[in-house]
Amino acid sequence: MAGDMDRSVPSAKVLGVDRERLRSLFGWLNPGQSLVSGDSLAGNARLSPEEFAQLNFICQPFCDSCALPFERGEEHGLICAACAAHPPVWHQARSALVYDDITSRLILSLKRRGNRNGLSVFAEFLASAAGDVLTTADLVIPVPIHSRRLAMRGFNQAGWLAAALKDKLSLPYDEFCIRRVKATPSQGHLNARQRRANVAGAFKLTTRGAERITGKRIILLDDVYTTGATLTACARTLQRARPANLDVVTFARVVAPANPTI
């Protein structure tokens, strides 16, 4: 009897699948809520005007290869010294926002609490920042998480971002082209060298990936670009399938001390 009762009651996750769509349809019944503070907002808003004003969008000029912002006055299309010395294994990179206190709260709301309410806003930011590479792409591939972490968390935030972009731009995505075969520990406390070692051999190209990627223009999508270690490991795996082009898009970018341009 208990089992039958359990099956008859939808889970919170199932109910949450269409929460964003219901909110858009019945916003007057379910007012907006700040993704930063959690405070109620008028209409169907996700950010207050004050919160939006705090967002640090990455605009030109920036490094074409890693999206690192340059000082104002630099020309467009330049690359930083780090990318000139060690070119990335992808072609171009785009990021919507500088990773800072307010951006971290947006990401943690998605990543740690599974709050999908801001996905349509995030997709708008991504489309605005990376439209030049997204509009020419054939397929988006979100950075995968290990099956163990997926079972514990119940979702992959990069996959959710890819789904939001599909809703926004009708751009196909595939979460099964590569898989994470190594359950790596959290990288928050690691430096760049340690992060590279941590993700070495962590990803594997699937048969499906080899079939779908060859000759296609691919976008590798993640929530945050920190040192580029995870993105590099994923990109090297994808390059084995010989895509026609591979670009990287992230919602946020950690900005280290500015590198000189060349």
NORVENRA-V579300 format. One record per backbone hydrogen bond with DSSP energy under -1.0 kcal/mol. CO is the residue of the C=O (numbers start at 1). NH is the residue of the N-H. E is the energy in kcal/mol with one decimal. If there is no record, write none. Layout:
<<CO/NH/E> <CO/NH/E>>
//
This chain:
<<1/5/-2.4> <2/6/-2.5> <3/7/-2.1> <4/8/-1.2> <11/15/-2.4> <12/16/-1.7> <14/17/-1.1> <16/19/-1.1> <18/22/-2.8> <19/23/-2.5> <20/24/-1.9> <21/25/-1.7> <22/26/-3.0> <26/29/-1.6> <26/30/-1.8> <32/41/-2.7> <39/34/-3.2> <42/45/-1.6> <43/32/-2.1> <46/35/-2.8> <48/52/-2.7> <49/53/-1.9> <52/55/-1.2> <56/98/-2.8> <61/70/-2.3> <63/67/-2.3> <64/93/-1.6> <68/63/-2.8> <71/74/-1.6> <78/64/-2.7> <79/262/-1.5> <80/84/-1.9> <81/85/-2.3> <82/86/-2.3> <92/248/-2.6> <94/250/-2.3> <96/58/-2.3> <97/253/-2.2> <100/104/-2.8> <101/105/-1.4> <102/106/-1.5> <103/107/-2.3> <104/108/-2.8> <105/109/-1.7> <106/110/-1.2> <107/111/-3.7> <108/112/-2.3> <108/113/-1.3> <109/115/-2.6> <116/119/-2.0> <118/122/-2.7> <119/123/-2.6> <120/124/-1.6> <121/125/-2.2> <122/126/-2.6> <123/127/-2.8> <124/128/-2.1> <125/129/-2.4> <126/130/-2.7> <130/133/-1.2> <130/134/-2.8> <131/135/-2.1> <134/137/-1.3> <139/219/-2.5> <140/174/-2.1> <141/221/-2.1> <146/150/-2.7> <147/151/-2.2> <148/152/-1.6> <149/153/-3.1> <150/154/-2.8> <156/160/-1.9> <157/161/-2.1> <158/162/-2.1> <159/163/-2.2> <160/164/-2.2> <161/165/-2.1> <162/166/-2.0> <163/167/-2.1> <164/168/-1.8> <165/169/-3.5> <166/170/-2.3> <172/140/-2.3> <177/206/-2.7> <179/204/-2.3> <182/184/-1.5> <187/190/-1.9> <191/195/-2.6> <192/196/-2.1> <193/197/-1.9> <194/198/-2.2> <195/199/-1.7> <199/202/-2.2> <202/181/-2.3> <202/182/-1.3> <204/179/-2.2> <206/210/-2.4> <207/211/-1.7> <208/212/-2.1> <209/213/-2.5> <213/216/-2.6> <216/244/-1.3> <216/245/-1.5> <217/138/-3.1> <217/139/-1.6> <218/247/-2.5> <219/141/-3.4> <220/249/-2.6> <221/143/-2.6> <222/251/-1.3> <223/252/-2.1> <225/254/-3.1> <228/232/-2.6> <229/233/-2.2> <230/234/-2.4> <231/235/-2.9> <232/236/-2.6> <233/237/-1.4> <234/238/-2.4> <235/239/-2.5> <238/241/-1.8> <239/242/-1.7> <242/215/-2.3> <245/218/-3.2> <246/91/-3.5> <247/220/-2.9> <248/94/-2.2> <249/222/-1.8> <250/96/-1.3> <251/97/-1.8> <252/225/-2.2> <253/99/-2.6> <260/81/-1.8>>
//
